[in-house]
Amino acid sequence: MILTVTPNPAVDHTLQLEDDLVSDTVARTDTARLDPGGKGINVSKYLVELDVETVATGYVGDFLGQFLQTELATRGIPNDFVEISGSTRLNTTILTPQSEYKINQNGPIIDQSDAERIIETIRHHTPEMIVIAGSLPSGIDPEMIDRIADAGPWETVIDVGGDVLRDLKARYTLCKPNRRELEAATGRDVDSLDDAIAAVRRLRENGFERVVASLGKDGAIMATPDAILHTPALDVEVVDTVGAGDALLSGVLTERQSGGSDEAALRTGVAVASRVISISGTSVPTFDNPVAGVEELPVTAY
């Protein structure tokens, strides 16, 4: 079983306006939606659709936290969150005909006792693997992430900001930076595939058994103990890139969970991400078995 930890989940509030925003004018809309959000939660969403056993956890509080838990249960996403006295954050996106506005809250403050409770929750579910993903709320730092990784026999996968990756000390099974996070973690510019190869090789030497980097239109690469693998992106119409990195990670972990090779894991990850970016919105698409397009993807070893 793969358990995901989202330290700083959110309720995503999306508003669609027919006209552009104007100062000192009331804007009205009938088009709005609320969705449970957070990178670890997204990974669990995709794992459920890929028929992989998963449980989502993290810190939630107040009425927004209750909504998030109820909504996940309604959507068939098993979850067991640690409830805190603070409030789950609300992230608002306003879409107008010409612009997109994002207002993200920082999130609650997590005290030491709450921080420790997440380890108890993970141990209760005895996962083979945990995924820690997303931004960190105040009170959770890289040292605490290392403690979670070292607190049990599980494998730990990490998908956090590059500055956090740089400060981690424990051993990790896999990390999944994007291009920007790869730059922040290594202090290197990543403008080309050669740059990315050099950066993931350097990051793997810092305590990550494998590094999977999402490179957008350039596909994805994986640094393993034996080689650097590259798979190009599938030729699909890009409709919406939201969740692409989480989908890539979900596909990689699904294949690894079933005993597949690194090459197969990278192919599956790119194929799952390609399916996600071909549809609009935050809904989770259905996936073929095998994932459509996976057999088309070549893998080059460096």
Secondary structure, DSSP 8 states (H G I E B T S, - for coil): -EEEEESS-EEEEEEE-SS---TT-----SEEEEEEE-HHHHHHHHHHHTT--EEEEEEE-HHHHHHHHHHHHHTT--B--EE-SS--EEEEEEE-SS-EEEEE----B--HHHHHHHHHHHHHH--SEEEEES---BT--HHHHHHHHHSSSSEEEEE--HHHHHH--S-EEEE--BHHHHHHHHT----SHHHHHHHHHHHHTTTEEEEEEE-GGG-EEEE-SS-EEEE-------S--TTHHHHHHHHHHHHHHTT--HHHHHHHHHHHHHHHHTS-SS------SS-TTGGG---EE-
